[in-house]
Amino acid sequence: MNIKKQYEKLKMDLFKIGIIAPGRLRTTYLRCGKSNCKCQRAKKQSDKHGPYVFWDRKIDDKLSSMSLKTLEAREIQKWIQNRKKFDQVVEKMKRLGQEIAVMTKSAKLKSG
């Protein structure tokens, strides 16, 4: 497959990706505020409350976290994976674009 066809295929791949979202998901276990709760003496994660899922991302260069329900977390995880695919495709497009530019420049020099 020639380089321009590869580039066109990558463009089509972008359209198939779907919703993209930044950030990452984080799962944690927490202690509550009750002094007599077993979580206050917890040595193992399983003795604390949770698991709780948080979506961490930057908004205006500040870290922002949002707690998620299980179904929300599954959906957002898909969108985060889509963003990773998007980033990979764009990186490939940049490399191919650079190759196309060099080939175009070389062709002009030879014909000029």
LUMKOL-802041 format. One record per atom (N, C-alpha, C, O): atom name; residue in three letters; x, y, z. Coordinates in nm, 3 decimals, padded with zeros to 5 digits. Each point is the difference from the previous one (the first is absolute). Example, Ala and Ser with C-alpha at 12.3 -4.5 7.8 and 13.67 -1.06 7.14 Angstrom:
BEGIN
DODO;name;resn;u;v;w
DODO;N;ALA;01.319;-00.569;00.780
DODO;CA;ALA;-00.089;00.119;00.000
DODO;C;ALA;00.090;00.120;00.000
DODO;O;ALA;00.104;-00.002;00.066
DODO;N;SER;-00.139;00.107;-00.138
DODO;CA;SER;00.082;00.119;00.006
DODO;C;SER;-00.077;00.109;00.073
DODO;O;SER;00.051;00.111;00.017
END
This chain:
BEGIN
DODO;name;resn;u;v;w
DODO;N;MET;00.085;-00.118;00.000
DODO;CA;MET;-00.085;00.118;00.000
DODO;C;MET;00.089;00.123;00.000
DODO;O;MET;00.093;00.011;00.080
DODO;N;ASN;-00.122;00.084;-00.171
DODO;CA;ASN;00.085;00.117;-00.003
DODO;C;ASN;-00.030;00.092;00.118
DODO;O;ASN;-00.101;-00.014;00.069
DODO;N;ILE;00.190;00.107;-00.047
DODO;CA;ILE;-00.004;00.083;00.120
DODO;C;ILE;-00.124;00.088;00.008
DODO;O;ILE;-00.054;00.021;00.108
DODO;N;LYS;00.009;00.031;-00.222
DODO;CA;LYS;-00.120;00.085;00.002
DODO;C;LYS;-00.125;-00.082;00.031
DODO;O;LYS;-00.093;00.049;00.065
DODO;N;LYS;00.088;-00.173;-00.111
DODO;CA;LYS;-00.113;-00.088;00.031
DODO;C;LYS;00.001;-00.035;00.150
DODO;O;LYS;-00.105;-00.009;00.063
DODO;N;GLN;00.225;-00.011;-00.008
DODO;CA;GLN;00.010;-00.027;00.143
DODO;C;GLN;-00.056;00.118;00.080
DODO;O;GLN;-00.071;-00.018;00.099
DODO;N;TYR;00.105;00.137;-00.146
DODO;CA;TYR;-00.047;00.121;00.067
DODO;C;TYR;-00.153;00.010;-00.007
DODO;O;TYR;-00.065;00.033;00.100
DODO;N;GLU;00.008;-00.061;-00.216
DODO;CA;GLU;-00.146;00.004;-00.017
DODO;C;GLU;-00.068;-00.104;00.089
DODO;O;GLU;-00.107;00.027;00.056
DODO;N;LYS;00.167;-00.145;-00.042
DODO;CA;LYS;-00.056;-00.103;00.087
DODO;C;LYS;-00.001;00.049;00.145
DODO;O;LYS;-00.097;-00.022;00.072
DODO;N;LEU;00.203;00.087;-00.031
DODO;CA;LEU;00.006;00.052;00.137
DODO;C;LEU;-00.109;00.105;00.023
DODO;O;LEU;-00.061;00.005;00.107
DODO;N;LYS;00.037;00.080;-00.208
DODO;CA;LYS;-00.107;00.099;00.012
DODO;C;LYS;-00.134;-00.068;00.023
DODO;O;LYS;-00.080;00.045;00.082
DODO;N;MET;00.055;-00.152;-00.153
DODO;CA;MET;-00.125;-00.074;00.017
DODO;C;MET;-00.006;-00.067;00.138
DODO;O;MET;-00.106;-00.008;00.061
DODO;N;ASP;00.220;-00.039;-00.013
DODO;CA;ASP;00.006;-00.060;00.133
DODO;C;ASP;-00.044;00.100;00.108
DODO;O;ASP;-00.064;-00.038;00.098
DODO;N;LEU;00.100;00.165;-00.116
DODO;CA;LEU;-00.040;00.102;00.097
DODO;C;LEU;-00.151;00.012;00.012
DODO;O;LEU;-00.052;00.018;00.110
DODO;N;PHE;-00.018;-00.029;-00.223
DODO;CA;PHE;-00.146;00.013;00.001
DODO;C;PHE;-00.067;-00.114;00.075
DODO;O;PHE;-00.113;00.015;00.047
DODO;N;LYS;00.180;-00.129;-00.036
DODO;CA;LYS;-00.058;-00.118;00.064
DODO;C;LYS;00.020;-00.003;00.152
DODO;O;LYS;-00.058;-00.084;00.068
DODO;N;ILE;00.140;00.173;-00.016
DODO;CA;ILE;00.041;-00.010;00.140
DODO;C;ILE;-00.114;00.030;00.098
DODO;O;ILE;-00.011;-00.070;00.101
DODO;N;GLY;-00.071;00.167;-00.125
DODO;CA;GLY;-00.108;00.032;00.093
DODO;C;GLY;00.043;00.106;00.102
DODO;O;GLY;00.096;00.073;-00.021
DODO;N;ILE;-00.170;-00.068;00.130
DODO;CA;ILE;00.024;00.102;00.103
DODO;C;ILE;00.137;-00.022;00.063
DODO;O;ILE;00.041;-00.113;00.026
DODO;N;ILE;00.030;00.224;-00.003
DODO;CA;ILE;00.129;-00.007;00.068
DODO;C;ILE;-00.006;00.084;00.127
DODO;O;ILE;-00.072;00.100;00.007
DODO;N;ALA;00.147;-00.142;00.093
DODO;CA;ALA;00.005;00.073;00.127
DODO;C;ALA;00.142;-00.005;00.055
DODO;O;ALA;00.071;-00.099;-00.016
DODO;N;PRO;-00.030;00.207;00.080
DODO;CA;PRO;00.134;00.003;00.060
DODO;C;PRO;00.001;-00.068;00.137
DODO;O;PRO;-00.104;-00.034;00.056
DODO;N;GLY;00.223;00.017;-00.003
DODO;CA;GLY;00.015;-00.043;00.138
DODO;C;GLY;00.017;-00.149;00.019
DODO;O;GLY;00.034;-00.074;-00.092
DODO;N;ARG;-00.058;00.033;00.217
DODO;CA;ARG;00.013;-00.140;00.037
DODO;C;ARG;-00.098;-00.030;00.112
DODO;O;ARG;-00.049;00.091;00.068
DODO;N;LEU;00.020;-00.219;-00.049
DODO;CA;LEU;-00.085;-00.042;00.111
DODO;C;LEU;00.089;-00.051;00.113
DODO;O;LEU;00.102;-00.064;-00.023
DODO;N;ARG;-00.145;00.094;00.144
DODO;CA;ARG;00.074;-00.042;00.119
DODO;C;ARG;-00.098;-00.066;00.096
DODO;O;ARG;-00.108;00.054;00.026
DODO;N;THR;00.145;-00.170;00.026
DODO;CA;THR;-00.084;-00.071;00.096
DODO;C;THR;00.067;00.009;00.137
DODO;O;THR;00.121;-00.021;00.013
DODO;N;THR;-00.201;00.053;00.089
DODO;CA;THR;00.057;00.015;00.133
DODO;C;THR;-00.099;-00.049;00.106
DODO;O;THR;-00.119;-00.014;-00.026
DODO;N;TYR;00.172;-00.011;00.145
DODO;CA;TYR;-00.079;-00.036;00.117
DODO;C;TYR;00.022;00.111;00.103
DODO;O;TYR;00.111;00.053;00.012
DODO;N;LEU;-00.216;-00.017;00.061
DODO;CA;LEU;00.008;00.117;00.089
DODO;C;LEU;-00.044;-00.033;00.142
DODO;O;LEU;-00.068;-00.099;00.025
DODO;N;ARG;00.110;00.186;00.066
DODO;CA;ARG;-00.046;-00.006;00.139
DODO;C;ARG;-00.112;00.102;00.017
DODO;O;ARG;00.004;00.108;-00.059
DODO;N;CYS;-00.103;-00.143;00.140
DODO;CA;CYS;-00.108;00.095;00.027
DODO;C;CYS;00.036;00.084;00.123
DODO;O;CYS;00.109;-00.013;00.054
DODO;N;GLY;-00.199;00.097;-00.011
DODO;CA;GLY;00.027;00.088;00.114
DODO;C;GLY;-00.044;-00.056;00.134
DODO;O;GLY;00.018;00.067;00.102
DODO;N;LYS;-00.074;-00.185;-00.100
DODO;CA;LYS;-00.048;-00.058;00.126
DODO;C;LYS;00.117;-00.063;00.077
DODO;O;LYS;00.069;-00.088;-00.051
DODO;N;SER;-00.049;00.133;00.173
DODO;CA;SER;00.115;-00.047;00.079
DODO;C;SER;-00.011;-00.147;00.039
DODO;O;SER;00.102;-00.066;00.019
DODO;N;ASN;-00.223;00.014;-00.008
DODO;CA;ASN;-00.016;-00.140;00.041
DODO;C;ASN;-00.012;-00.097;-00.118
DODO;O;ASN;-00.026;-00.118;00.021
DODO;N;CYS;00.044;00.165;-00.144
DODO;CA;CYS;-00.012;-00.085;-00.119
DODO;C;CYS;00.129;-00.081;-00.018
DODO;O;CYS;00.109;00.047;00.030
DODO;N;LYS;-00.125;-00.170;-00.080
DODO;CA;LYS;00.117;-00.088;-00.021
DODO;C;LYS;00.098;00.059;-00.100
DODO;O;LYS;00.118;-00.036;00.000
DODO;N;CYS;-00.165;00.126;-00.087
DODO;CA;CYS;00.090;00.058;-00.100
DODO;C;CYS;00.110;00.085;00.063
DODO;O;CYS;00.106;00.017;-00.059
DODO;N;GLN;-00.131;00.035;00.179
DODO;CA;GLN;00.101;00.083;00.068
DODO;C;GLN;00.121;-00.082;00.043
DODO;O;GLN;00.111;00.054;00.012
DODO;N;ARG;-00.132;-00.182;00.012
DODO;CA;ARG;00.109;-00.090;00.042
DODO;C;ARG;00.050;-00.087;-00.115
DODO;O;ARG;00.081;-00.090;00.022
DODO;N;ALA;-00.127;00.116;-00.141
DODO;CA;ALA;00.026;-00.087;-00.115
DODO;C;ALA;00.148;-00.006;-00.034
DODO;O;ALA;00.069;00.102;-00.013
DODO;N;LYS;-00.022;-00.225;-00.002
DODO;CA;LYS;00.136;-00.022;-00.048
DODO;C;LYS;-00.003;-00.047;-00.145
DODO;O;LYS;00.099;00.016;-00.072
DODO;N;LYS;-00.212;-00.073;00.031
DODO;CA;LYS;-00.017;-00.047;-00.137
DODO;C;LYS;-00.099;00.092;-00.072
DODO;O;LYS;-00.090;00.058;00.062
DODO;N;GLN;00.109;-00.046;-00.193
DODO;CA;GLN;-00.092;00.080;-00.081
DODO;C;GLN;-00.144;-00.049;00.016
DODO;O;GLN;-00.093;00.080;00.007
DODO;N;SER;00.075;-00.212;-00.002
DODO;CA;SER;-00.134;-00.058;00.003
DODO;C;SER;-00.076;00.035;00.128
DODO;O;SER;-00.122;-00.016;00.005
DODO;N;ASP;00.192;00.062;00.100
DODO;CA;ASP;-00.067;00.041;00.124
DODO;C;ASP;-00.046;00.145;-00.005
DODO;O;ASP;-00.068;00.047;00.091
DODO;N;LYS;00.104;00.022;-00.196
DODO;CA;LYS;-00.046;00.139;-00.017
DODO;C;LYS;-00.126;-00.003;-00.086
DODO;O;LYS;-00.041;-00.105;-00.048
DODO;N;HIS;-00.018;00.220;00.029
DODO;CA;HIS;-00.121;00.012;-00.082
DODO;C;HIS;00.039;00.014;-00.147
DODO;O;HIS;00.096;00.069;-00.034
DODO;N;GLY;-00.171;-00.136;-00.052
DODO;CA;GLY;00.028;00.010;-00.142
DODO;C;GLY;-00.015;-00.134;-00.068
DODO;O;GLY;-00.055;-00.092;00.060
DODO;N;PRO;00.100;00.079;-00.179
DODO;CA;PRO;00.084;00.097;-00.073
DODO;C;PRO;-00.083;00.115;-00.058
DODO;O;PRO;-00.116;-00.016;-00.037
DODO;N;TYR;00.181;00.131;00.031
DODO;CA;TYR;-00.057;00.118;-00.063
DODO;C;TYR;00.084;00.031;-00.124
DODO;O;TYR;00.122;-00.011;00.003
DODO;N;VAL;-00.189;00.050;-00.109
DODO;CA;VAL;00.070;00.031;-00.125
DODO;C;VAL;-00.006;00.150;-00.023
DODO;O;VAL;-00.105;00.063;00.011
DODO;N;PHE;00.221;-00.006;-00.041
DODO;CA;PHE;00.011;00.143;-00.029
DODO;C;PHE;00.057;00.019;-00.140
DODO;O;PHE;00.087;-00.075;-00.044
DODO;N;TRP;-00.136;00.175;-00.023
DODO;CA;TRP;00.051;00.040;-00.132
DODO;C;TRP;00.087;00.122;00.023
DODO;O;TRP;-00.050;00.106;00.038
DODO;N;ASP;00.180;-00.120;-00.061
DODO;CA;ASP;00.096;00.109;00.016
DODO;C;ASP;00.036;00.056;-00.136
DODO;O;ASP;00.029;-00.075;-00.093
DODO;N;ARG;-00.029;00.207;00.081
DODO;CA;ARG;00.041;00.066;-00.123
DODO;C;ARG;00.034;00.144;00.032
DODO;O;ARG;-00.034;00.051;00.107
DODO;N;LYS;00.102;00.014;-00.199
DODO;CA;LYS;00.035;00.141;00.017
DODO;C;LYS;-00.101;00.088;-00.070
DODO;O;LYS;-00.037;-00.025;-00.115
DODO;N;ILE;-00.006;00.128;00.185
DODO;CA;ILE;-00.086;00.103;-00.057
DODO;C;ILE;00.069;00.133;00.027
DODO;O;ILE;00.021;00.037;00.116
DODO;N;ASP;00.014;00.034;-00.222
DODO;CA;ASP;00.074;00.127;00.012
DODO;C;ASP;00.125;-00.017;00.086
DODO;O;ASP;00.027;00.081;00.088
DODO;N;ASP;00.050;-00.188;-00.114
DODO;CA;ASP;00.126;-00.031;00.070
DODO;C;ASP;-00.016;-00.030;00.149
DODO;O;ASP;00.098;00.002;00.074
DODO;N;LYS;-00.219;-00.030;-00.030
DODO;CA;LYS;-00.023;-00.039;00.139
DODO;C;LYS;-00.060;-00.140;00.001
DODO;O;LYS;-00.086;-00.034;-00.081
DODO;N;LEU;00.135;-00.048;00.176
DODO;CA;LEU;-00.051;-00.136;00.012
DODO;C;LEU;-00.143;00.004;00.051
DODO;O;LEU;-00.030;00.068;00.099
DODO;N;SER;-00.057;-00.140;-00.165
DODO;CA;SER;-00.140;-00.008;00.040
DODO;C;SER;-00.037;-00.148;00.010
DODO;O;SER;00.038;-00.081;-00.085
DODO;N;SER;-00.113;00.046;00.189
DODO;CA;SER;-00.045;-00.137;00.020
DODO;C;SER;-00.150;-00.002;00.015
DODO;O;SER;-00.061;00.092;00.055
DODO;N;MET;00.001;-00.199;-00.104
DODO;CA;MET;-00.144;-00.017;00.010
DODO;C;MET;-00.027;-00.145;00.035
DODO;O;MET;00.055;-00.090;-00.062
DODO;N;SER;-00.140;00.067;00.163
DODO;CA;SER;-00.034;-00.138;00.034
DODO;C;SER;-00.102;-00.051;-00.101
DODO;O;SER;-00.084;00.074;-00.049
DODO;N;LEU;00.094;-00.204;00.019
DODO;CA;LEU;-00.084;-00.061;-00.101
DODO;C;LEU;-00.067;-00.125;00.054
DODO;O;LEU;00.054;-00.070;00.085
DODO;N;LYS;-00.173;00.043;-00.137
DODO;CA;LYS;-00.064;-00.128;00.025
DODO;C;LYS;00.061;-00.101;-00.096
DODO;O;LYS;00.065;00.038;-00.098
DODO;N;THR;-00.086;-00.166;00.125
DODO;CA;THR;00.062;-00.106;-00.079
DODO;C;THR;-00.031;00.011;-00.149
DODO;O;THR;00.090;-00.012;-00.083
DODO;N;LEU;-00.217;00.034;00.048
DODO;CA;LEU;-00.037;00.008;-00.142
DODO;C;LEU;00.063;00.123;-00.066
DODO;O;LEU;00.043;-00.005;-00.115
DODO;N;GLU;-00.039;00.116;00.188
DODO;CA;GLU;00.063;00.121;-00.053
DODO;C;GLU;00.149;-00.025;-00.024
DODO;O;GLU;00.055;00.041;-00.101
DODO;N;ALA;00.008;-00.110;00.195
DODO;CA;ALA;00.144;-00.028;-00.011
DODO;C;ALA;00.029;-00.086;-00.121
DODO;O;ALA;00.099;00.023;-00.071
DODO;N;ARG;-00.183;-00.122;00.045
DODO;CA;ARG;00.021;-00.086;-00.117
DODO;C;ARG;-00.008;00.081;-00.129
DODO;O;ARG;00.082;-00.017;-00.090
DODO;N;GLU;-00.179;00.105;00.083
DODO;CA;GLU;-00.017;00.082;-00.121
DODO;C;GLU;00.117;00.097;-00.018
DODO;O;GLU;00.054;00.012;-00.110
DODO;N;ILE;-00.017;00.055;00.216
DODO;CA;ILE;00.110;00.096;-00.010
DODO;C;ILE;00.132;-00.071;-00.028
DODO;O;ILE;00.085;00.054;-00.070
DODO;N;GLN;-00.068;-00.174;00.124
DODO;CA;GLN;00.122;-00.077;-00.031
DODO;C;GLN;00.010;-00.026;-00.150
DODO;O;GLN;00.109;00.007;-00.057
DODO;N;LYS;-00.222;-00.038;-00.007
DODO;CA;LYS;-00.001;-00.019;-00.146
DODO;C;LYS;00.045;00.128;-00.070
DODO;O;LYS;00.077;-00.005;-00.096
DODO;N;TRP;-00.126;00.118;00.143
DODO;CA;TRP;00.033;00.128;-00.063
DODO;C;TRP;00.148;00.034;00.020
DODO;O;TRP;00.063;00.058;-00.088
DODO;N;ILE;-00.009;-00.094;00.204
DODO;CA;ILE;00.143;00.022;00.025
DODO;C;ILE;00.082;-00.089;-00.094
DODO;O;ILE;00.100;00.045;-00.056
DODO;N;GLN;-00.142;-00.170;00.037
DODO;CA;GLN;00.068;-00.089;-00.095
DODO;C;GLN;-00.012;00.055;-00.141
DODO;O;GLN;00.096;-00.008;-00.077
DODO;N;ASN;-00.211;00.064;00.042
DODO;CA;ASN;-00.017;00.062;-00.131
DODO;C;ASN;00.098;00.116;-00.019
DODO;O;ASN;00.055;00.018;-00.109
DODO;N;ARG;-00.034;00.059;00.216
DODO;CA;ARG;00.095;00.111;-00.010
DODO;C;ARG;00.141;-00.051;-00.026
DODO;O;ARG;00.075;00.060;-00.076
DODO;N;LYS;-00.040;-00.171;00.138
DODO;CA;LYS;00.133;-00.058;-00.022
DODO;C;LYS;00.014;-00.045;-00.145
DODO;O;LYS;00.104;00.020;-00.063
DODO;N;LYS;-00.210;-00.083;00.010
DODO;CA;LYS;00.001;-00.040;-00.142
DODO;C;LYS;00.014;00.123;-00.089
DODO;O;LYS;00.078;00.002;-00.095
DODO;N;PHE;-00.155;00.102;00.127
DODO;CA;PHE;00.004;00.125;-00.076
DODO;C;PHE;00.142;00.055;-00.003
DODO;O;PHE;00.052;00.035;-00.106
DODO;N;ASP;00.011;-00.028;00.224
DODO;CA;ASP;00.137;00.052;00.010
DODO;C;ASP;00.097;-00.083;-00.085
DODO;O;ASP;00.088;00.056;-00.066
DODO;N;GLN;-00.105;-00.189;00.068
DODO;CA;GLN;00.088;-00.087;-00.079
DODO;C;GLN;-00.017;00.025;-00.150
DODO;O;GLN;00.098;00.007;-00.074
DODO;N;VAL;-00.224;00.006;00.030
DODO;CA;VAL;-00.027;00.024;-00.142
DODO;C;VAL;00.057;00.135;-00.042
DODO;O;VAL;00.061;00.011;-00.106
DODO;N;VAL;-00.080;00.091;00.189
DODO;CA;VAL;00.051;00.134;-00.033
DODO;C;VAL;00.153;-00.002;-00.009
DODO;O;VAL;00.057;00.064;-00.088
DODO;N;GLU;00.009;-00.137;00.179
DODO;CA;GLU;00.146;-00.010;-00.006
DODO;C;GLU;00.045;-00.065;-00.131
DODO;O;GLU;00.096;00.045;-00.062
DODO;N;LYS;-00.166;-00.152;00.021
DODO;CA;LYS;00.033;-00.065;-00.127
DODO;C;LYS;-00.021;00.097;-00.117
DODO;O;LYS;00.080;00.005;-00.093
DODO;N;MET;-00.190;00.071;00.100
DODO;CA;MET;-00.028;00.097;-00.106
DODO;C;MET;00.109;00.107;-00.009
DODO;O;MET;00.038;00.041;-00.109
DODO;N;LYS;00.011;00.002;00.224
DODO;CA;LYS;00.108;00.101;00.001
DODO;C;LYS;00.127;-00.056;-00.063
DODO;O;LYS;00.067;00.069;-00.077
DODO;N;ARG;-00.034;-00.195;00.109
DODO;CA;ARG;00.119;-00.061;-00.059
DODO;C;ARG;-00.015;-00.014;-00.151
DODO;O;ARG;00.091;00.032;-00.076
DODO;N;LEU;-00.208;-00.082;00.033
DODO;CA;LEU;-00.023;-00.015;-00.144
DODO;C;LEU;-00.003;00.135;-00.070
DODO;O;LEU;00.052;00.015;-00.110
DODO;N;GLY;-00.113;00.084;00.174
DODO;CA;GLY;-00.004;00.134;-00.057
DODO;C;GLY;00.139;00.056;-00.021
DODO;O;GLY;00.028;00.066;-00.100
DODO;N;GLN;00.059;-00.092;00.195
DODO;CA;GLN;00.139;00.044;-00.013
DODO;C;GLN;00.067;-00.071;-00.117
DODO;O;GLN;00.073;00.063;-00.078
DODO;N;GLU;-00.096;-00.193;00.065
DODO;CA;GLU;00.057;-00.075;-00.113
DODO;C;GLU;-00.052;00.053;-00.133
DODO;O;GLU;00.075;00.015;-00.096
DODO;N;ILE;-00.206;00.013;00.091
DODO;CA;ILE;-00.059;00.054;-00.123
DODO;C;ILE;00.061;00.134;-00.034
DODO;O;ILE;00.029;00.028;-00.117
DODO;N;ALA;-00.008;00.055;00.217
DODO;CA;ALA;00.061;00.132;-00.024
DODO;C;ALA;00.141;-00.014;-00.054
DODO;O;ALA;00.038;00.072;-00.092
DODO;N;VAL;00.041;-00.163;00.149
DODO;CA;VAL;00.137;-00.021;-00.046
DODO;C;VAL;00.000;-00.054;-00.143
DODO;O;VAL;00.080;00.044;-00.084
DODO;N;MET;-00.171;-00.139;00.056
DODO;CA;MET;-00.009;-00.056;-00.136
DODO;C;MET;-00.039;00.110;-00.101
DODO;O;MET;00.053;00.005;-00.111
DODO;N;THR;-00.145;00.081;00.151
DODO;CA;THR;-00.044;00.109;-00.087
DODO;C;THR;00.114;00.096;-00.028
DODO;O;THR;00.021;00.042;-00.114
DODO;N;LYS;00.053;-00.008;00.217
DODO;CA;LYS;00.115;00.090;-00.014
DODO;C;LYS;00.106;-00.063;-00.091
DODO;O;LYS;00.054;00.066;-00.089
DODO;N;SER;-00.026;-00.195;00.110
DODO;CA;SER;00.100;-00.071;-00.082
DODO;C;SER;-00.043;-00.005;-00.146
DODO;O;SER;00.082;00.019;-00.089
DODO;N;ALA;-00.211;-00.045;00.065
DODO;CA;ALA;-00.051;-00.008;-00.135
DODO;C;ALA;00.012;00.136;-00.071
DODO;O;ALA;00.033;00.005;-00.119
DODO;N;LYS;-00.058;00.101;00.189
DODO;CA;LYS;00.010;00.134;-00.059
DODO;C;LYS;00.145;00.035;-00.033
DODO;O;LYS;00.028;00.064;-00.101
DODO;N;LEU;00.063;-00.106;00.189
DODO;CA;LEU;00.142;00.028;-00.025
DODO;C;LEU;00.049;-00.074;-00.123
DODO;O;LEU;00.077;00.054;-00.079
DODO;N;LYS;-00.123;-00.180;00.063
DODO;CA;LYS;00.043;-00.080;-00.115
DODO;C;LYS;-00.058;00.053;-00.131
DODO;O;LYS;00.066;-00.003;-00.104
DODO;N;SER;-00.191;00.053;00.110
DODO;CA;SER;-00.063;00.048;-00.122
DODO;C;SER;00.036;00.143;-00.032
DODO;O;SER;-00.020;00.046;-00.112
DODO;N;GLY;00.072;00.026;00.210
DODO;CA;GLY;00.025;00.142;-00.017
DODO;C;GLY;00.129;00.027;-00.064
DODO;O;GLY;00.036;00.116;-00.022
END
